[in-house]
Amino acid sequence: MRTFYFLLGLMTLSAGAINAQLVFPTEIELPEGFAPTQVLMPGSPLDLQVLFIGGVDLVQTTPTYGNPAGVAVAKEWHDFIGFTPDDTGETMGWVTVNHESIYNDDRIGDGGGMTAFRVERDPITGLLNVVDQELSDGREGKFFNVDFVNTVGETGMNCGGISSVVDGRIWTAEEWFRGDNSAINNGVFSNNNALGAGPYGIGSSSNQGVRDTSEFTIDSPDFPAFDGMTIPKYQNFNWMVEIDPREATAIRKQYNWGRQGFEGGAITPDNKYVYLGVDATPGFWLRFVADTPGDFTQGDLQVYKHDADNKWISIGENDPEKLLNLSAEAVAVGATMYNRNEWVTVDPNTGDIYWTETGRDEPAGSWNDEAAAGAVFAPHHLARAIEQGVTGPDAEDYKDYYGRVLKYDAITEEVSVAIEGGPFFEVSPLEADYPEKHLSNPDGLSFMEIDGQSFLIICEDLNGDDHGRMPFENDNANGGLGNRLCELFLLDLSIEDAVVDDLIRITAVPLGAEITGAVVTPDGKSLLVNSQHPSGINPFPYNHSLTFAIHGFDELLVSNLTGPNGVPSETFSAYPNPTLQTVFLNDRQDVALYSQLGQRLRVYRNVSQIDVSQLAAGIYYLQNENGETIEIVKE
């Protein structure tokens, strides 16, 4: 764990030095015999293990495009993680990892991709072991490419997905919406990381997408309305796709759920409702109601309209033309519009559904036409427009920089804001003045229990680095480095009217990476997380997209995740939290951190806590503006 956090420390700019001369000297010399109060910071009980490295690990492939079965280097851009428990009891289960990319590969297949592998808990170390398998198609090894080419046609931009809390069924979402064949064939993007991570990308040459753009004939007997239908190739993208993780193969594209830029989804514990997030502006809030629980081939697709007496309106009616043009159908019934709905999770204890509305900086140009055609804005956007002093969410100066997490109450059918992103900054503050916590563009979302208490797991994917999403020194618009740092937070669901300060920071990922995919193992001991598209300047293996596990959550108490209780001390004092690797101070104040040799390392302005996870083991000194000093011993 320390190695990983040390790498995170490399991302932290020493910008506090800009203001440090106001109070704190660059060096201090402790007098002989000086014996400051000592604070012992034990190592964190949480431990990190890298499981799967994109661009490095080899996957077993099926015969593809006339090539024989063999091996290939795994694709990168890891996003969604699914977990399917092993009901035989032989192992823990199967992990599935999405690759949010679109480029050609003769063995893995053009477009996006997905990797499956099986894990077991080591009874001695407690770590996860990736175990060897032999599949029914003859493939043998540890990591397996999920076969889409020979089953359902290629996929593209495998982003979010569904990991059923009922039975571990897995769907992968084809997100980035495609409007024509050129969009799936041409893989050149302004961000060449779309083709791979850092220096390991395939480059920005042309024709790096799906090469076969001939018309596609659907072979899907489960959906008679679509079976045998011939469509343009691009229309066979942007579906939810069910896969079999045990055999690393696709089962079906879920044509009856409609064609959208899907991101996340969740299935309720009764196995009857599927709630779906659409990453678009406008994004609509969809659900599928199964006629028979667990059979998602027959049922009713519905869209949410908050201002209707019956808030769920049937849409699609199993009509291929409507399902291929689902957004237009949603607009036609006046559905409620959101700003980039992404991941979805369900609290199995309450039945409440949570989803991330990631936000878009200036959404007006993206949903005004739909508003004019009858679709309606979500109430919280109307309220935000009033707060901003603009005429409405359709105004050009309406901003939604940070996004939020939304909650759907399945009993009342009302949607509310679970936690709002921010705080807002017109100009990014200096690192020395940066808030202790800032929630920017929540994306990945999951649920976990710690010590019997329900928590949301919230992952960031920054839309930008300005307006306080990063400190001023990293704000590209202000001449900064533009390096983004995405964090993972926990939110205690027992907190009413939660705010950003209620968030509990667990970890972050290397420079440039999105943190995503968070899913808990069935035994509650480990959290699996992805680091997607990191910067190539990070040291190996953190310059690759990778899947890692954080172990030890079963050992935690809720009290391990919070700061000190009681009345703050009137004297300069500190309270360590080994789990969070955080030092809590007796009061909000300015402090400076010094090395054992007395060299100033960092200045913190107006803080009540400091994160020491990035520090190597050793002795440090913390001094306040009055010259009072505390010795911190990090083990």
Secondary structure, 3 states (H helix, E strand, C coil): CHHHHHHHHHCCCCCCHHHHCCCCCCECCCCCCCCCEEEEECCCCCEEEEEEECCCCEEEECCECCECCEEEECCCCEEEEEEEECCCCCCCEEEEEEEEEEECCCCCCCEEEEEEEEEEECCCCCCEEEECEECCCCCEECEEECECCCCCCCECCEEEEEECCCCCCEEEEECCCCCCHHHHHCCCCCCHHHHCCHHHCCCCCCCCCCCCCCCEECCCCCCCCCCCCEECHHHHCCCEEEEECCCCEEEEECHHHCCCCEEEEEECCCCCEEEEEECCCCECCEEEEEEECCEEEEEEEEEECCCCCCCEEECCCCCHHHHHCHHHHHHHCCCEEECCEEEEEECCCCCCEEEEECCCCCCHHHHHHHHHCCCEECHHHHHHHHHHCCCCCCCCCCCCCCCEEEEECCCCCCEEEEEECECCCCCCCCHHHCCCCCECCEEEEEEEEECCEEEEEEEECCCCCCCCCCCHHHCHHHCCCCCCCCEEEEEECCCCCCCHHHCEEEEECCCCCEEEEEEECCCCCEEEEEEECCCCCCCCCCCCCEEEEEECHHHCCHHHHCCCCCCCCCCCCEEEECCCCEEEEEEEEEEEEEECCCEEEEEEEEEEEEECCCCCCEEEEEEECCCCEEEEEEC
